[in-house]
Amino acid sequence: MLDQLKQVDNRRLYQQIADQIRTFIDKGNYTAGARLPPERDLAQQLGVSRPSVREALIALEIEGSVEVRMGAGVYVCNAAQRKPQALATMGESPIELMQARAAIEGTVVMLACAKATPKALQGLRQILDNMLAAMAQNRSPLVFDRQFHQAMAAMTGNSVLERLVGELFDERHSPIATRLSAHSESSQTWATALQEHEAILRALENRDVLAAQTALRMHLQASEQRWVENNRREWS
């Protein structure tokens, strides 16, 4: 039985959880090839949320302690398969990252709505057209996703907000966020994301601040949910 996690240090929560699960494995409770308990059971035993457990399992997968088998669960790897990568280098919690983006970009979209010019709005439209073209060619539209959020931040005229939006977006290239995306992104999820971007642009074009903030926050919440729910259905 895992001991309920006590938050006694300032490391990211998923790192604390990963350390505890790894210790549990190292003590011989689960041998190589054994399946770990379901995510919901781990979360209950540790006294943490299922999304946090999910992030911890992804971190353990990156270092080679476990193998995530789609539709079959999470299995313990041989200790010799582990890669010497410190958890501290794996990046921010993707869930916390999306929550931070929602908080900051909620303000960004409000300012952008007030300062939008026809030229800036046309630039956003071109970016979405580029996203659609990339998807039609089976290419990742991620670069245009970033351009959209960065261009919206530039519309505020605040260079600090523009920098923060770019830095937070680029956290999705961290090891843990990249692996989580690999498990969850598809042409279908990108098509849905494009529709959400379209809703944001329509609100900006209408100078509707409330609609713009709502569309932006719904997009980021939906993005977080796609990360969380797609992975949960596949391997919890």
WOKABEL-V150947 format. One record per residue. RES is the residue in one small letter. SS is DSSP state (helix for helix, strand for strand, loop for the rest). PHI is phi as a letter, one per 20 degrees, with the letter a starting at -180 (999 if undefined). D_LAST is the distance of its C-alpha to the last C-alpha in whole Angstrom. Layout:
<<RES & SS & PHI & D_LAST> <RES & SS & PHI & D_LAST>>
//
This chain:
<<m & loop & 999 & 19> <l & loop & f & 18> <d & loop & e & 20> <q & loop & f & 20> <l & loop & f & 20> <k & loop & d & 24> <q & loop & e & 24> <v & loop & d & 27> <d & loop & c & 27> <n & loop & d & 27> <r & loop & f & 25> <r & loop & g & 22> <l & helix & g & 19> <y & helix & f & 16> <q & helix & f & 19> <q & helix & f & 20> <i & helix & f & 16> <a & helix & f & 16> <d & helix & f & 19> <q & helix & f & 18> <i & helix & f & 15> <r & helix & f & 18> <t & helix & f & 20> <f & helix & f & 19> <i & helix & f & 18> <d & helix & f & 22> <k & loop & f & 23> <g & loop & n & 22> <n & loop & f & 19> <y & loop & c & 17> <t & loop & e & 19> <a & loop & g & 19> <g & loop & n & 17> <a & loop & f & 15> <r & strand & e & 11> <l & loop & f & 10> <p & loop & g & 9> <p & loop & g & 6> <e & helix & g & 5> <r & helix & f & 8> <d & helix & f & 10> <l & helix & f & 10> <a & helix & f & 11> <q & helix & f & 14> <q & helix & f & 15> <l & helix & e & 16> <g & loop & m & 17> <v & loop & c & 15> <s & loop & f & 13> <r & helix & f & 9> <p & helix & g & 11> <s & helix & f & 13> <v & helix & f & 10> <r & helix & f & 8> <e & helix & f & 12> <a & helix & f & 13> <l & helix & f & 10> <i & helix & f & 12> <a & helix & f & 15> <l & helix & f & 15> <e & helix & f & 14> <i & helix & f & 17> <e & helix & e & 19> <g & loop & n & 18> <s & loop & f & 17> <v & strand & c & 13> <e & strand & c & 12> <v & strand & e & 9> <r & strand & d & 10> <m & loop & g & 9> <g & loop & m & 8> <a & loop & c & 8> <g & strand & o & 6> <v & strand & d & 8> <y & strand & c & 11> <v & strand & f & 14> <c & loop & e & 17> <n & loop & f & 21> <a & helix & g & 22> <a & helix & f & 25> <q & helix & e & 22> <r & loop & f & 22> <k & loop & d & 24> <p & loop & f & 26> <q & loop & d & 24> <a & loop & f & 25> <l & helix & g & 22> <a & helix & f & 25> <t & helix & e & 25> <m & loop & e & 22> <g & loop & o & 22> <e & loop & f & 22> <s & loop & f & 19> <p & helix & g & 18> <i & helix & f & 17> <e & helix & f & 20> <l & helix & f & 22> <m & helix & f & 21> <q & helix & f & 23> <a & helix & f & 26> <r & helix & f & 26> <a & helix & f & 27> <a & helix & f & 29> <i & helix & f & 31> <e & helix & f & 31> <g & helix & f & 32> <t & helix & f & 35> <v & helix & g & 36> <v & helix & f & 35> <m & helix & f & 38> <l & helix & f & 40> <a & helix & f & 40> <c & helix & f & 41> <a & helix & f & 44> <k & helix & d & 45> <a & loop & f & 44> <t & loop & d & 47> <p & helix & g & 47> <k & helix & f & 47> <a & helix & f & 43> <l & helix & f & 42> <q & helix & f & 43> <g & helix & f & 41> <l & helix & f & 38> <r & helix & f & 39> <q & helix & f & 39> <i & helix & f & 36> <l & helix & f & 34> <d & helix & f & 36> <n & helix & f & 35> <m & helix & f & 32> <l & helix & f & 32> <a & helix & f & 34> <a & helix & f & 32> <m & helix & f & 29> <a & helix & f & 32> <q & loop & e & 32> <n & loop & l & 29> <r & loop & d & 29> <s & loop & f & 27> <p & loop & e & 28> <l & helix & g & 27> <v & helix & f & 30> <f & helix & f & 32> <d & helix & g & 29> <r & helix & f & 30> <q & helix & g & 34> <f & helix & f & 33> <h & helix & f & 32> <q & helix & f & 34> <a & helix & f & 37> <m & helix & f & 36> <a & helix & f & 37> <a & helix & f & 40> <m & loop & f & 41> <t & loop & f & 41> <g & loop & m & 44> <n & loop & d & 42> <s & helix & f & 42> <v & helix & f & 40> <l & helix & f & 37> <e & helix & f & 37> <r & helix & f & 36> <l & helix & f & 33> <v & helix & f & 32> <g & helix & f & 32> <e & helix & f & 31> <l & helix & f & 28> <f & helix & f & 27> <d & helix & f & 27> <e & helix & f & 25> <r & helix & f & 22> <h & helix & e & 24> <s & loop & f & 23> <p & helix & g & 20> <i & helix & f & 17> <a & helix & f & 18> <t & helix & f & 19> <r & helix & f & 16> <l & helix & f & 14> <s & helix & f & 16> <a & helix & f & 16> <h & helix & e & 12> <s & helix & c & 13> <e & loop & f & 17> <s & loop & b & 19> <s & helix & f & 22> <q & helix & f & 21> <t & helix & f & 20> <w & helix & f & 23> <a & helix & f & 25> <t & helix & f & 24> <a & helix & f & 24> <l & helix & f & 28> <q & helix & f & 28> <e & helix & f & 27> <h & helix & f & 30> <e & helix & f & 32> <a & helix & f & 32> <i & helix & f & 33> <l & helix & f & 36> <r & helix & g & 37> <a & helix & f & 37> <l & helix & f & 39> <e & helix & f & 42> <n & loop & e & 42> <r & loop & l & 43> <d & loop & d & 40> <v & helix & f & 39> <l & helix & f & 37> <a & helix & f & 35> <a & helix & f & 35> <q & helix & f & 33> <t & helix & f & 31> <a & helix & f & 30> <l & helix & f & 29> <r & helix & f & 27> <m & helix & f & 25> <h & helix & f & 25> <l & helix & f & 23> <q & helix & f & 21> <a & helix & f & 20> <s & helix & f & 19> <e & helix & f & 17> <q & helix & f & 15> <r & helix & f & 15> <w & helix & g & 13> <v & helix & f & 11> <e & helix & f & 10> <n & helix & f & 10> <n & helix & f & 7> <r & helix & f & 5> <r & helix & f & 6> <e & helix & f & 6> <w & helix & b & 4> <s & loop & e & 0>>
//
